Amino acid sequence: NMSQHHLTLDNGAPIYDNQNSLTAGPFGPVLVDPVLFEKSAAFNRERIPERVVHAKGSGAFGTFTVTKDITQYTKAKMFSEVGKKTPMLARFSTVGGEKGSADTARDPRGFALKFYTEEGNWDLVGNNTPVFFIRDPLKFSDFIHTQKKDPRTNLSNATSQWDFWSLCPESLHQVLILFSDRGTPVGYRHMNGYGSHTFSLINAKDERVWVKFHFKTEQGIKNFTPEEATKMAGEDADFSTRDLWEAIDKKDFPKWKAYIQVMTEEQAKGRIEAFDLTKTWSHKEFPLIEFGVMELNQNATNYFAEIEQSAFSPSHVVPGVGFSPDKMLQGRLVSYADAHRYRIGSNYQLLPVNLPRCPMHNYNQDGLMQFLVRPGWPNYEPNTFGGPVEDKRATEPPLKLDGDAHRYDPKEGRTAERDYYEWPGNLFRLMKPDAQERTAKNIAASLGTVEDRLIQKNMAHWSKVDAKLGELIQQNLKKK
């Protein structure tokens, strides 16, 4: 039995009647009523802009535990010893749909992690796929426009998607994953997560390696058939949200085992896959190295405050974790924090869910909703009055760069086979025959809705990915 509180206005003053507006006589009109006006004004401002991508999602808090020693690769304190635990937040999402869209749509899934470490918040903002549709951030808004609603009709438009993909064949690898069984996972607990980009780890000797992050579900991979996903969208559009909440609520805590792949700076030289978001690294050559496990064990108390207002940015790293020349990562280092400043406000990192759990000292000041009472002075640096100073422990080794400033086309000097078709072809050939057939059928179901000219343009690519895949798609197109 919760102890009852008395109703108040936001200024703390008590409300004695919350049922009846203040009126002149029993039949009105309504007079200047501070209670009515405050309730109405708060209600009118409840919505903030939804995320422009990853709008529909859910999340939970949990713990990351180090299971294997990776201190030879990183000096980050959260990895300093086996058994060390770090509190964390995960947010999962679809990508293209709006805030009220169905959880079971065929779409990649966002897999965003925030680790509240003793050296600051580290955000690993990935997906349930190890690659993406594009590799240059200049194409991002164009690509997302093809996934969002057609501005004329406010309906999804398969023509936009297949037109874009036919002209950007670097997307084939991710499109193949999208139309495979993994395009419709059963909720968020039964899918893997990936950092997707190449990142760097830096050790105590100031040595850098390139890494990819993998999070493998301990619940097992489970996917809906297209028919099940469509049916579930009608029966329970919030299936994934409900599934995650209910599992944690009944103490069936989901877990993911964490791994890295490691590539040295020397090994990366001349490798086209080293920093290309449309390509994976060979597991034979760069085997998975286990380093931890994440467990989600606490639901949010308030969805808006803790999940909707949670803000993840790849630019949020800690000493021992760094970036790479990956062009898409470079674009996201700017765009994610920029999106949050628009969506939530310039002081978004001061909200409780985003606030670091370690001391934070800098000379940023003011701005909308500044609710940290910072030391007012000195408010400049350097100074001789004892203000916060640089921390040289966070230095990184220099990264050697070369080349003239130019808009480089990655196709130059490469065969289309190597650049576009080799990776998706290898993935298709890894699939079991029945999974190959389902994938081809799924591609044909979508591709078959567009005009013949675009079907032919896309089929020219799929036949080069793998001859069998091309034949299977053609057979399914003929059935339509």
LUMTOR-921353 format. One record per residue (C-alpha): residue in three letters; x, y, z. Coordinates in steps of 0.5 Angstrom, whole numbers, padded with zeros to 4 digits, always signed. Last residue first. Example, Ala and Ser with C-alpha at 12.3 -4.5 7.8 and 13.67 -1.06 7.14 Angstrom:
<recs>
SER+0027-0002+0014
ALA+0025-0009+0016
</recs>
This chain:
<recs>
LYS+0007-0027-0118
LYS+0010-0034-0120
LYS+0015-0031-0125
LEU+0018-0027-0120
ASN+0019-0033-0115
GLN+0023-0036-0121
GLN+0027-0030-0122
ILE+0029-0029-0115
LEU+0031-0037-0115
GLU+0035-0036-0121
GLY+0039-0030-0119
LEU+0041-0033-0112
LYS+0043-0039-0116
ALA+0048-0034-0120
ASP+0051-0031-0114
VAL+0052-0024-0113
LYS+0053-0023-0120
SER+0045-0025-0121
TRP+0043-0020-0116
HIS+0046-0014-0119
ALA+0043-0015-0126
MET+0037-0017-0122
ASN+0037-0010-0120
LYS+0037-0006-0126
GLN+0032-0011-0129
ILE+0027-0010-0124
LEU+0028-0003-0124
ARG+0026-0003-0132
ASP+0020-0008-0130
GLU+0016-0003-0125
VAL+0016-0004-0118
THR+0012-0009-0114
GLY+0016-0015-0116
LEU+0022-0013-0112
SER+0018-0013-0105
ALA+0016-0021-0106
ALA+0022-0022-0110
ILE+0027-0021-0105
ASN+0023-0025-0100
LYS+0022-0031-0104
ALA+0030-0030-0105
THR+0031-0030-0098
ARG+0026-0036-0097
GLU+0030-0040-0102
GLN+0037-0039-0099
ALA+0034-0041-0092
ASP+0032-0047-0095
PRO+0039-0048-0098
LYS+0043-0047-0092
MET+0046-0040-0092
LEU+0054-0040-0092
ARG+0053-0039-0100
PHE+0049-0033-0099
LEU+0054-0029-0094
ASN+0060-0031-0099
GLY+0056-0028-0105
PRO+0054-0022-0101
TRP+0062-0021-0099
GLU+0064-0022-0106
TYR+0059-0018-0110
TYR+0060-0010-0109
ASP+0067-0009-0109
ARG+0071-0015-0111
GLU+0066-0017-0116
ALA+0066-0009-0118
THR+0073-0009-0119
ARG+0077-0004-0116
GLY+0082+0002-0118
GLU+0077+0007-0117
LYS+0070+0004-0114
PRO+0072+0008-0107
ASP+0070+0015-0111
TYR+0075+0020-0108
ARG+0072+0027-0106
HIS+0079+0030-0106
ALA+0084+0032-0100
ASP+0091+0029-0102
GLY+0093+0023-0099
ASP+0097+0021-0092
LEU+0095+0020-0085
LYS+0099+0017-0079
LEU+0095+0016-0073
PRO+0098+0020-0067
PRO+0098+0015-0061
GLU+0092+0017-0056
THR+0092+0022-0050
ALA+0087+0021-0044
ARG+0092+0020-0039
LYS+0094+0028-0040
ASP+0088+0030-0036
GLU+0087+0037-0038
VAL+0086+0042-0032
PRO+0079+0044-0028
GLY+0080+0051-0025
GLY+0085+0053-0019
PHE+0085+0060-0020
THR+0091+0061-0025
ASN+0087+0060-0031
PRO+0087+0056-0038
GLU+0081+0056-0039
TYR+0075+0060-0038
ASN+0069+0060-0033
PRO+0073+0062-0027
TRP+0068+0062-0024
GLY+0061+0060-0023
PRO+0062+0053-0020
ARG+0056+0049-0024
VAL+0049+0049-0021
LEU+0047+0044-0026
PHE+0040+0045-0029
GLN+0041+0049-0035
MET+0035+0048-0038
LEU+0036+0052-0045
GLY+0044+0054-0045
ASP+0048+0056-0039
GLN+0055+0054-0039
ASN+0061+0049-0042
TYR+0067+0050-0038
ASN+0069+0043-0036
HIS+0068+0038-0030
MET+0064+0032-0030
PRO+0065+0027-0024
CYS+0063+0020-0025
ARG+0056+0017-0026
PRO+0056+0021-0033
LEU+0049+0024-0034
ASN+0045+0021-0040
VAL+0039+0018-0036
PRO+0039+0024-0031
LEU+0039+0029-0036
LEU+0045+0033-0036
GLN+0047+0030-0043
TYR+0041+0033-0046
ASN+0044+0040-0045
SER+0043+0043-0052
GLY+0036+0041-0052
ILE+0032+0034-0053
ARG+0031+0033-0061
TYR+0035+0039-0063
ARG+0041+0038-0059
HIS+0040+0030-0060
ALA+0041+0031-0067
ASP+0047+0034-0067
ALA+0050+0029-0062
TYR+0048+0024-0067
SER+0051+0028-0073
VAL+0058+0029-0072
LEU+0061+0023-0070
ARG+0056+0020-0074
GLY+0060+0023-0080
GLN+0066+0020-0078
LEU+0063+0013-0077
MET+0061+0013-0084
LYS+0068+0015-0087
ASP+0071+0009-0083
PRO+0078+0012-0081
SER+0078+0010-0074
PHE+0075+0012-0067
GLY+0077+0011-0060
VAL+0077+0007-0054
GLY+0082+0006-0049
PRO+0080+0013-0045
VAL+0073+0014-0046
VAL+0068+0014-0052
HIS+0062+0019-0053
SER+0063+0021-0061
PRO+0058+0014-0062
SER+0052+0018-0060
PHE+0047+0015-0055
ALA+0041+0020-0052
SER+0036+0017-0047
GLN+0030+0022-0047
GLU+0025+0016-0050
ILE+0028+0011-0046
GLU+0029+0014-0039
ALA+0025+0020-0038
PHE+0019+0018-0043
TYR+0019+0010-0041
ASN+0019+0012-0033
THR+0021+0007-0028
ALA+0025+0003-0034
ASN+0026-0004-0033
GLN+0032-0007-0030
ASN+0036-0014-0031
LEU+0039-0013-0038
GLU+0045-0018-0038
MET+0052-0016-0042
VAL+0057-0021-0042
GLY+0065-0020-0043
PHE+0071-0021-0047
GLU+0071-0026-0052
ILE+0076-0026-0058
LEU+0072-0027-0064
PRO+0077-0030-0070
PHE+0081-0025-0075
GLU+0083-0029-0080
LYS+0078-0035-0080
HIS+0073-0030-0078
SER+0074-0026-0084
TRP+0072-0018-0083
THR+0065-0016-0085
LYS+0064-0011-0091
THR+0059-0005-0092
LEU+0062-0001-0087
ASP+0068+0000-0090
PHE+0074+0001-0086
ALA+0079-0005-0086
GLU+0075-0008-0092
ILE+0079-0005-0097
ARG+0085-0008-0094
GLY+0091-0004-0097
LYS+0094-0003-0090
ALA+0089-0006-0084
GLN+0094-0012-0083
GLU+0100-0007-0081
GLU+0095-0003-0076
THR+0093-0009-0073
MET+0086-0012-0074
VAL+0082-0015-0067
GLN+0075-0018-0067
ILE+0072-0017-0061
TYR+0067-0021-0057
ALA+0061-0020-0052
LYS+0056-0025-0050
TRP+0049-0023-0049
LYS+0044-0024-0044
PRO+0037-0023-0043
PHE+0034-0023-0036
ASP+0028-0028-0034
LYS+0026-0024-0028
LYS+0019-0024-0029
ASP+0019-0017-0030
ILE+0025-0018-0035
ALA+0022-0022-0039
GLU+0015-0018-0039
TRP+0019-0012-0041
LEU+0023-0015-0047
ASP+0017-0019-0050
ARG+0012-0012-0049
THR+0017-0008-0053
SER+0018-0013-0058
PHE+0011-0014-0059
ASP+0008-0007-0059
ALA+0004-0008-0066
ASP+0001-0013-0062
GLU-0005-0017-0067
GLY-0004-0013-0073
ALA+0004-0013-0073
MET+0004-0020-0071
LYS+0000-0022-0077
THR+0005-0019-0081
ALA+0011-0022-0077
GLU+0008-0029-0078
GLU+0007-0029-0085
PRO+0014-0026-0086
THR+0017-0032-0082
PHE+0019-0030-0075
ASN+0026-0030-0073
LYS+0030-0033-0067
ILE+0037-0033-0065
GLY+0039-0036-0059
GLN+0037-0033-0052
GLU+0045-0032-0051
THR+0045-0027-0056
LYS+0052-0026-0059
PHE+0054-0018-0058
HIS+0060-0017-0063
PHE+0065-0011-0063
LYS+0070-0010-0069
VAL+0077-0008-0067
TRP+0083-0004-0070
VAL+0089-0004-0066
ARG+0093+0002-0062
GLU+0099+0002-0058
ASP+0099+0007-0053
LYS+0103+0003-0048
ALA+0097+0003-0043
ASN+0093+0000-0049
ILE+0089+0003-0054
LEU+0083+0000-0058
SER+0080+0003-0064
PHE+0073+0002-0068
THR+0071-0001-0074
HIS+0064+0000-0075
SER+0059-0005-0074
GLY+0058-0004-0067
TYR+0054-0011-0067
GLY+0048-0014-0064
ASN+0045-0021-0064
MET+0038-0022-0064
HIS+0033-0027-0060
ARG+0032-0022-0054
TYR+0030-0016-0059
GLY+0023-0019-0061
VAL+0023-0025-0066
PRO+0027-0022-0071
THR+0024-0020-0078
GLY+0030-0019-0083
ARG+0034-0024-0080
ASP+0030-0029-0084
SER+0034-0026-0090
PHE+0031-0020-0094
LEU+0035-0015-0089
ILE+0041-0019-0089
LEU+0041-0019-0097
VAL+0040-0012-0097
GLN+0046-0011-0092
HIS+0051-0014-0097
LEU+0047-0011-0103
SER+0048-0004-0101
GLU+0055-0003-0104
PRO+0051-0003-0111
CYS+0048+0004-0110
LEU+0045+0005-0117
SER+0040-0001-0116
TRP+0039+0000-0109
PHE+0037+0007-0110
ASP+0031+0005-0115
TRP+0030-0001-0111
GLN+0028+0003-0105
SER+0025+0009-0108
THR+0020+0004-0112
ALA+0018+0000-0106
ASN+0015+0007-0103
SER+0012+0007-0096
LEU+0006+0012-0096
ASN+0005+0019-0094
THR+0003+0020-0101
ARG+0007+0026-0104
PRO+0012+0026-0099
ASP+0014+0018-0100
LYS+0014+0016-0093
LYS+0021+0014-0090
GLN+0026+0008-0093
THR+0028+0012-0099
HIS+0029+0018-0095
ILE+0033+0014-0091
PHE+0038+0013-0097
ASP+0038+0020-0099
SER+0040+0023-0092
PHE+0045+0018-0091
LYS+0049+0019-0098
LEU+0054+0024-0095
PRO+0055+0019-0090
ASP+0059+0015-0094
ARG+0059+0007-0093
ILE+0052+0005-0095
PHE+0047+0000-0094
PHE+0050-0002-0087
VAL+0054-0008-0084
PRO+0055-0012-0078
THR+0047-0013-0077
ASN+0043-0012-0071
ASN+0045-0005-0070
GLY+0050-0001-0067
VAL+0051+0005-0062
LEU+0057+0004-0057
ASP+0056+0009-0052
TRP+0062+0010-0047
ASN+0060+0015-0041
GLY+0065+0017-0037
GLU+0072+0015-0034
GLU+0068+0011-0028
THR+0064+0008-0033
TYR+0056+0008-0035
PHE+0056+0004-0041
LYS+0051+0006-0046
LEU+0049+0001-0051
ALA+0045+0002-0058
PHE+0042-0004-0062
GLY+0038-0001-0067
ARG+0034-0007-0071
PRO+0034-0007-0079
ASP+0028-0007-0082
ARG+0022-0012-0084
ALA+0017-0010-0079
THR+0016-0013-0073
ASP+0015-0007-0068
ALA+0010-0004-0072
SER+0010+0003-0072
GLY+0007+0008-0067
LYS+0014+0012-0066
GLU+0015+0012-0074
GLY+0018+0007-0078
GLY+0025+0006-0081
VAL+0030+0004-0076
THR+0027-0001-0071
SER+0029+0000-0064
PHE+0033-0003-0058
ARG+0036+0001-0053
ALA+0041-0001-0048
LEU+0043+0002-0041
MET+0049+0000-0037
PRO+0052-0001-0030
THR+0059-0003-0030
LYS+0062-0010-0027
LYS+0069-0012-0026
GLY+0069-0020-0026
VAL+0076-0020-0030
GLU+0080-0014-0029
SER+0081-0007-0032
PHE+0076-0008-0037
MET+0072-0002-0035
LYS+0078+0002-0034
ALA+0080+0003-0041
LYS+0087+0001-0042
THR+0086-0003-0048
TYR+0089-0008-0052
GLN+0093-0012-0048
THR+0088-0011-0042
ILE+0083-0016-0046
ASP+0082-0020-0040
LYS+0076-0025-0040
THR+0069-0025-0037
VAL+0068-0017-0036
THR+0061-0016-0033
PHE+0056-0011-0036
THR+0050-0010-0032
GLY+0043-0008-0034
PHE+0038-0002-0035
ALA+0032-0003-0040
GLY+0030-0001-0047
SER+0025+0000-0052
GLY+0024+0003-0059
LYS+0020+0006-0065
ALA+0024+0013-0067
HIS+0030+0009-0070
VAL+0031+0014-0075
VAL+0029+0022-0075
ARG+0028+0021-0067
GLU+0021+0023-0065
PRO+0021+0031-0064
ILE+0019+0032-0056
ARG+0011+0031-0054
GLU+0009+0033-0048
ARG+0008+0040-0049
ASN+0000+0041-0050
PHE-0001+0037-0044
ALA+0004+0041-0039
ALA+0000+0048-0042
SER-0007+0044-0041
LYS-0005+0042-0033
GLU-0002+0049-0032
PHE-0008+0053-0035
LEU-0013+0048-0031
VAL-0010+0049-0024
PRO-0008+0057-0025
ASP-0016+0058-0027
VAL-0017+0065-0030
LEU-0025+0064-0030
VAL-0029+0058-0034
PRO-0036+0061-0036
GLY-0040+0057-0033
PHE-0046+0053-0031
PRO-0045+0053-0024
GLY-0043+0060-0023
ALA-0037+0064-0025
THR-0033+0058-0026
LEU-0026+0055-0023
SER-0025+0048-0026
ASN-0028+0042-0023
GLN-0025+0035-0022
ASN-0018+0037-0019
ASP-0020+0041-0013
TYR-0016+0042-0007
ILE-0009+0043-0011
PRO-0003+0044-0006
ALA+0003+0049-0008
GLY+0009+0045-0010
ASN+0011+0050-0016
ASP+0009+0044-0021
LEU+0002+0044-0018
THR+0000+0040-0012
LEU-0004+0033-0011
HIS-0003+0030-0004
HIS+0001+0024-0003
GLN-0001+0017-0001
SER+0003+0012+0002
MET+0004+0006-0002
ASN+0000+0000+0000
</recs>
